[in-house]
């Protein structure tokens, strides 16, 4: 089964957050050379095992259930010392291994593998190549106002 590569903008969450819906955004700081996902290959930096320390946008998942006090749980202060389960077959120029949607991270409070990738950060972009492969009849049934031929011509001009 194929796994998605994690890119800048991926959403992470901690299994010890008081708010089970709390997420934070991964910011790739370890490299500026390797991109994935977008057709121009210049927007979505690939996340690696070198994206450690304070690499989350807000640096918190809310309150941590592992840090109770008499007035409630202490706020989480995320620092990632290590990532687990990267894609081992490729090493990027920063000597990091590529993170996948199955990768997890450690937290000094929560321990190994307590931070998981909730959304890998990749988004679908429709390009002229996808339009060429698309089933014209299916597109017309989904959206009768769409003219696939005109859309393909416009996309070719923009490329």
MIPALUM-443896 format. One record per atom (N, C-alpha, C, O): residue in three letters; x, y, z. Coordinates in steps of 0.1 Angstrom, whole numbers, padded with zeros to 4 digits, always signed. Example, Ala and Ser with C-alpha at 12.3 -4.5 7.8 and 13.67 -1.06 7.14 Angstrom:
<pts>
ala+0132-0057+0078ala+0123-0045+0078ala+0132-0033+0078ala+0142-0033+0085ser+0128-0022+0071ser+0137-0011+0071ser+0129+0000+0079ser+0134+0011+0080
</pts>
This chain:
<pts>
unk+0008-0012+0000unk+0000+0000+0000unk+0009+0012+0000unk+0018+0014+0008unk+0006+0022-0009unk+0014+0034-0010unk+0010+0044+0002unk-0001+0044+0006unk+0020+0051+0006unk+0018+0061+0017unk+0022+0075+0011unk+0030+0076+0002unk+0014+0085+0016unk+0017+0098+0012unk+0029+0104+0019unk+0032+0101+0030unk+0037+0112+0011unk+0048+0119+0017unk+0043+0131+0024unk+0033+0138+0020unk+0048+0134+0036unk+0044+0145+0044unk+0051+0158+0039unk+0063+0158+0037unk+0044+0168+0038unk+0049+0181+0033unk+0046+0192+0043unk+0038+0191+0052unk+0052+0204+0041unk+0050+0216+0048unk+0035+0219+0049unk+0028+0218+0038unk+0030+0221+0061unk+0015+0224+0062unk+0008+0211+0067unk-0005+0212+0068unk+0014+0200+0069unk+0008+0188+0075unk+0002+0191+0089unk+0008+0199+0096unk-0009+0185+0092unk-0015+0186+0105unk-0011+0175+0114unk-0011+0163+0110unk-0006+0178+0126unk-0002+0168+0136unk-0011+0169+0148unk-0017+0179+0151unk-0012+0158+0156unk-0020+0158+0168unk-0013+0149+0178unk-0005+0140+0175unk-0015+0152+0191unk-0009+0144+0202unk-0020+0136+0209unk-0031+0141+0212unk-0017+0123+0212unk-0026+0115+0219unk-0029+0118+0233unk-0037+0113+0240unk-0020+0127+0239unk-0022+0131+0253unk-0028+0145+0254unk-0028+0151+0265unk-0033+0151+0243unk-0039+0164+0244unk-0053+0163+0251unk-0060+0154+0249unk-0056+0173+0260unk-0069+0173+0266unk-0080+0174+0256unk-0091+0169+0258unk-0077+0182+0245unk-0087+0184+0234unk-0083+0174+0223unk-0074+0176+0216unk-0091+0164+0222unk-0089+0153+0212unk-0089+0158+0198unk-0084+0151+0189unk-0094+0170+0195unk-0095+0176+0182unk-0083+0186+0179unk-0083+0191+0168unk-0075+0188+0189unk-0064+0198+0188unk-0054+0194+0178unk-0049+0182+0179unk-0050+0202+0169unk-0040+0199+0159unk-0030+0211+0158unk-0033+0222+0163unk-0018+0209+0153unk-0009+0219+0150unk-0003+0216+0136unk-0003+0205+0132unk+0003+0227+0130unk+0008+0226+0117unk+0023+0224+0116unk+0030+0232+0123unk+0027+0214+0109unk+0042+0212+0107unk+0048+0222+0098unk+0043+0224+0087unk+0059+0228+0102unk+0066+0238+0093unk+0079+0232+0090unk+0087+0229+0099unk+0082+0229+0077unk+0095+0223+0073unk+0105+0234+0074unk+0105+0244+0066unk+0115+0232+0082unk+0126+0242+0084unk+0140+0236+0081unk+0150+0243+0081unk+0140+0223+0079unk+0153+0216+0078unk+0159+0216+0064unk+0171+0213+0062unk+0151+0220+0054unk+0157+0220+0040unk+0148+0229+0031unk+0136+0232+0034unk+0154+0234+0021unk+0147+0243+0011unk+0148+0239-0003unk+0147+0247-0012unk+0152+0226-0005unk+0155+0221-0019unk+0145+0211-0025unk+0143+0211-0037unk+0139+0203-0016unk+0131+0192-0021unk+0116+0194-0019unk+0112+0197-0008unk+0109+0194-0030unk+0094+0197-0030unk+0086+0185-0035unk+0092+0176-0042unk+0074+0184-0031unk+0064+0174-0036unk+0051+0180-0037unk+0048+0191-0032unk+0042+0173-0044unk+0028+0176-0045unk+0024+0186-0056unk+0016+0183-0064unk+0029+0198-0055unk+0024+0209-0064unk+0030+0207-0078unk+0042+0204-0079unk+0022+0211-0088unk+0027+0208-0102unk+0039+0217-0106unk+0047+0213-0114unk+0041+0228-0099unk+0053+0237-0102unk+0065+0232-0094unk+0076+0237-0096unk+0063+0223-0084unk+0074+0218-0076unk+0082+0229-0069unk+0094+0229-0069unk+0074+0239-0063unk+0081+0250-0057unk+0074+0255-0044unk+0077+0266-0039unk+0063+0248-0040unk+0055+0253-0028unk+0056+0244-0016unk+0057+0249-0005unk+0055+0231-0018unk+0054+0222-0006unk+0067+0214-0004unk+0070+0204-0010unk+0075+0219+0006unk+0087+0213+0010unk+0084+0200+0017unk+0075+0198+0024unk+0093+0190+0014unk+0091+0176+0020unk+0096+0176+0034unk+0107+0181+0037unk+0089+0171+0043unk+0093+0170+0057unk+0102+0158+0059unk+0100+0147+0053unk+0112+0159+0068unk+0121+0148+0070unk+0124+0146+0085unk+0119+0154+0093unk+0131+0136+0088unk+0135+0133+0102unk+0144+0144+0108unk+0146+0144+0120unk+0148+0154+0100unk+0156+0165+0105unk+0147+0176+0110unk+0152+0186+0115unk+0134+0176+0107unk+0125+0186+0112unk+0122+0183+0127unk+0111+0177+0130unk+0131+0188+0135unk+0129+0185+0149unk+0130+0198+0157unk+0131+0209+0152unk+0128+0197+0170unk+0128+0208+0180unk+0115+0215+0178unk+0104+0209+0178unk+0115+0228+0176unk+0103+0236+0175unk+0099+0238+0161unk+0101+0249+0155unk+0093+0228+0155unk+0089+0228+0141unk+0074+0228+0139unk+0070+0227+0127unk+0067+0230+0149unk+0052+0232+0148unk+0048+0246+0149unk+0054+0254+0157unk+0039+0251+0140unk+0035+0265+0139unk+0032+0271+0152unk+0038+0282+0156unk+0023+0265+0160unk+0018+0271+0173unk+0026+0266+0185unk+0026+0272+0195unk+0033+0255+0183unk+0041+0249+0194unk+0032+0243+0205unk+0038+0242+0216unk+0020+0240+0203unk+0011+0234+0213unk+0000+0226+0208unk-0005+0229+0197unk-0005+0217+0216unk-0017+0210+0213unk-0028+0213+0224unk-0037+0205+0226unk-0026+0224+0230unk-0036+0228+0241unk-0030+0223+0254unk-0018+0225+0257unk-0039+0217+0262unk-0034+0213+0276unk-0031+0198+0275unk-0037+0190+0269unk-0020+0195+0283unk-0015+0181+0283unk-0020+0173+0295unk-0019+0177+0306unk-0026+0162+0292unk-0032+0153+0303unk-0022+0147+0311unk-0025+0142+0322unk-0009+0147+0307unk+0002+0141+0315unk+0008+0151+0324unk+0017+0148+0332unk+0003+0163+0324unk+0008+0174+0333unk-0003+0180+0342unk-0005+0192+0340unk-0009+0172+0350unk-0020+0178+0359unk-0014+0187+0370unk-0003+0184+0375unk-0022+0197+0373unk-0019+0205+0385unk-0032+0207+0393unk-0042+0201+0388unk-0032+0213+0404unk-0044+0215+0412unk-0054+0223+0405unk-0066+0223+0408unk-0050+0232+0395unk-0059+0240+0388unk-0062+0236+0374unk-0068+0243+0366unk-0059+0223+0371unk-0061+0218+0357unk-0048+0214+0351unk-0037+0215+0357unk-0048+0209+0338unk-0036+0205+0332unk-0028+0216+0326unk-0033+0227+0322unk-0015+0214+0327unk-0005+0225+0322unk-0006+0225+0306unk-0010+0215+0300unk-0004+0237+0301unk-0003+0238+0286unk+0008+0229+0280unk+0019+0229+0286unk+0005+0224+0269unk+0015+0216+0261unk+0025+0226+0255unk+0021+0236+0250unk+0038+0222+0255unk+0049+0230+0249unk+0056+0220+0240unk+0066+0214+0245unk+0053+0219+0227unk+0058+0209+0219unk+0073+0212+0215unk+0076+0222+0209unk+0081+0202+0217unk+0095+0201+0212unk+0097+0187+0207unk+0096+0178+0215unk+0100+0185+0194unk+0101+0172+0189unk+0116+0168+0188unk+0123+0174+0180unk+0120+0159+0196unk+0134+0155+0196unk+0137+0144+0185unk+0148+0142+0181unk+0126+0136+0181unk+0129+0125+0172unk+0116+0121+0164unk+0105+0122+0170unk+0118+0117+0152unk+0107+0111+0144unk+0109+0096+0142unk+0120+0092+0142unk+0098+0089+0141unk+0099+0074+0139unk+0092+0070+0126unk+0083+0077+0121unk+0096+0059+0121unk+0089+0052+0110unk+0089+0061+0097unk+0079+0063+0091unk+0101+0067+0093unk+0102+0074+0080unk+0103+0064+0069unk+0104+0052+0071unk+0103+0070+0057unk+0106+0061+0045unk+0121+0060+0044unk+0128+0069+0042unk+0126+0048+0047unk+0140+0045+0049unk+0148+0044+0036unk+0160+0045+0036unk+0141+0043+0024unk+0149+0040+0012unk+0155+0053+0005unk+0162+0052-0004unk+0151+0065+0010unk+0156+0077+0004unk+0161+0086+0015unk+0155+0088+0025unk+0173+0092+0013unk+0179+0102+0022unk+0180+0115+0013unk+0187+0115+0003unk+0175+0125+0018unk+0176+0138+0011unk+0189+0145+0014unk+0197+0140+0022unk+0191+0156+0007unk+0204+0163+0008unk+0207+0168+0023unk+0219+0171+0026unk+0197+0169+0031unk+0199+0174+0045unk+0202+0162+0054unk+0202+0163+0066unk+0204+0150+0048unk+0207+0138+0055unk+0195+0132+0063unk+0196+0124+0071unk+0183+0138+0060unk+0171+0133+0066unk+0163+0123+0058unk+0164+0123+0046unk+0156+0115+0065unk+0147+0105+0058unk+0133+0111+0056unk+0129+0119+0065unk+0126+0108+0046unk+0113+0114+0043unk+0103+0109+0052unk+0102+0097+0055unk+0095+0118+0058unk+0083+0114+0066unk+0072+0110+0058unk+0069+0116+0047unk+0064+0100+0062unk+0052+0096+0055unk+0040+0098+0065unk+0042+0101+0077unk+0028+0095+0060unk+0016+0097+0069unk+0016+0087+0080unk+0008+0090+0090unk+0024+0077+0080unk+0025+0068+0091unk+0036+0071+0101unk+0038+0064+0111unk+0044+0081+0098unk+0055+0085+0108unk+0049+0091+0120unk+0038+0097+0120unk+0056+0090+0131unk+0052+0095+0144unk+0064+0102+0150unk+0075+0100+0146unk+0061+0111+0160unk+0072+0118+0167unk+0071+0116+0182unk+0061+0112+0188unk+0082+0119+0188unk+0084+0118+0202unk+0082+0132+0209unk+0084+0142+0202unk+0077+0132+0221unk+0076+0144+0229unk+0083+0141+0242unk+0082+0130+0247unk+0091+0150+0248unk+0098+0148+0260unk+0088+0144+0272unk+0092+0137+0281unk+0076+0149+0271unk+0066+0146+0282unk+0059+0133+0278unk+0057+0124+0287unk+0054+0132+0266unk+0045+0120+0262unk+0053+0108+0258unk+0047+0097+0258unk+0066+0109+0255unk+0074+0098+0251unk+0073+0095+0236unk+0068+0103+0228unk+0079+0084+0232unk+0080+0080+0218unk+0066+0078+0212unk+0057+0073+0218unk+0065+0082+0199unk+0053+0080+0191unk+0040+0085+0196unk+0029+0080+0193unk+0040+0096+0204unk+0028+0101+0209unk+0022+0112+0200unk+0010+0116+0201unk+0030+0117+0190unk+0025+0127+0181unk+0024+0120+0167unk+0033+0114+0162unk+0012+0122+0161unk+0010+0115+0148unk+0006+0125+0138unk+0002+0137+0140unk+0008+0121+0125unk+0004+0129+0114unk-0011+0127+0112unk-0016+0116+0109unk-0019+0138+0113unk-0033+0137+0111unk-0037+0139+0096unk-0046+0132+0091unk-0030+0149+0090unk-0032+0151+0075unk-0018+0154+0069unk-0010+0161+0075unk-0015+0147+0059unk-0002+0147+0053unk+0002+0161+0047unk+0014+0163+0044unk-0007+0169+0044unk-0004+0183+0039unk-0005+0184+0024unk-0005+0195+0018unk-0006+0173+0017unk-0007+0173+0002unk-0021+0177-0002unk-0031+0172+0005unk-0023+0184-0013unk-0036+0187-0018unk-0036+0184-0033unk-0026+0185-0040unk-0048+0180-0037unk-0049+0177-0052unk-0049+0189-0060unk-0056+0199-0057unk-0042+0189-0071unk-0042+0200-0080unk-0045+0194-0094unk-0038+0185-0098unk-0055+0199-0100unk-0058+0194-0114unk-0050+0202-0124unk-0050+0214-0124unk-0044+0194-0132unk-0035+0200-0143unk-0040+0195-0157unk-0050+0187-0157unk-0034+0199-0167unk-0038+0195-0181unk-0037+0180-0183unk-0045+0175-0190unk-0027+0174-0177unk-0025+0160-0178unk-0037+0152-0172unk-0041+0142-0178unk-0042+0156-0161unk-0054+0150-0155unk-0066+0152-0164unk-0074+0143-0166unk-0067+0164-0170unk-0079+0166-0179unk-0078+0158-0191unk-0089+0153-0196unk-0066+0155-0196unk-0065+0147-0208unk-0069+0132-0205unk-0075+0126-0214unk-0067+0128-0193unk-0070+0114-0189unk-0084+0112-0185unk-0089+0101-0183unk-0091+0123-0182unk-0105+0123-0176unk-0115+0117-0186unk-0114+0119-0198unk-0125+0110-0180unk-0136+0105-0188unk-0146+0117-0190unk-0152+0122-0181unk-0147+0121-0203unk-0155+0132-0207unk-0170+0131-0203unk-0176+0140-0198unk-0175+0119-0205unk-0189+0116-0202unk-0192+0117-0187unk-0202+0123-0182unk-0182+0112-0179unk-0184+0113-0164unk-0183+0127-0159unk-0191+0131-0151unk-0174+0135-0165unk-0173+0149-0161unk-0186+0157-0165unk-0190+0165-0157unk-0192+0154-0176unk-0204+0161-0180unk-0216+0156-0171unk-0225+0165-0168unk-0216+0144-0166unk-0226+0140-0157unk-0225+0146-0143unk-0234+0149-0136unk-0212+0147-0139unk-0209+0154-0126unk-0213+0168-0126unk-0219+0174-0117unk-0209+0175-0137unk-0212+0190-0138unk-0215+0193-0152unk-0207+0195-0161unk-0228+0193-0155unk-0233+0195-0169unk-0229+0209-0175unk-0229+0211-0187unk-0226+0218-0166unk-0222+0232-0171unk-0207+0232-0175unk-0203+0242-0181unk-0199+0222-0171unk-0185+0222-0174unk-0183+0217-0188unk-0188+0207-0192unk-0175+0224-0196unk-0170+0220-0209unk-0156+0215-0208unk-0147+0224-0207unk-0153+0202-0207unk-0140+0197-0204unk-0130+0202-0215unk-0118+0204-0212unk-0134+0203-0227unk-0125+0207-0238unk-0120+0221-0236unk-0108+0224-0238unk-0129+0230-0232unk-0125+0244-0230unk-0116+0245-0218unk-0107+0253-0218unk-0120+0238-0207unk-0112+0238-0195unk-0097+0233-0198unk-0088+0239-0193unk-0096+0222-0206unk-0083+0217-0209unk-0075+0227-0217unk-0063+0229-0214unk-0081+0234-0226unk-0074+0245-0234unk-0070+0256-0225unk-0058+0261-0226unk-0078+0260-0216unk-0074+0271-0206unk-0063+0267-0197unk-0054+0274-0194unk-0063+0254-0193unk-0052+0249-0184unk-0039+0248-0192unk-0028+0250-0186unk-0040+0245-0205unk-0028+0244-0213unk-0021+0257-0214unk-0009+0258-0215unk-0029+0268-0216unk-0024+0281-0217unk-0017+0286-0204unk-0007+0293-0204unk-0023+0282-0192unk-0018+0286-0179unk-0005+0279-0176unk+0003+0284-0168unk-0003+0267-0182unk+0009+0259-0178unk+0022+0265-0183unk+0033+0259-0181
</pts>
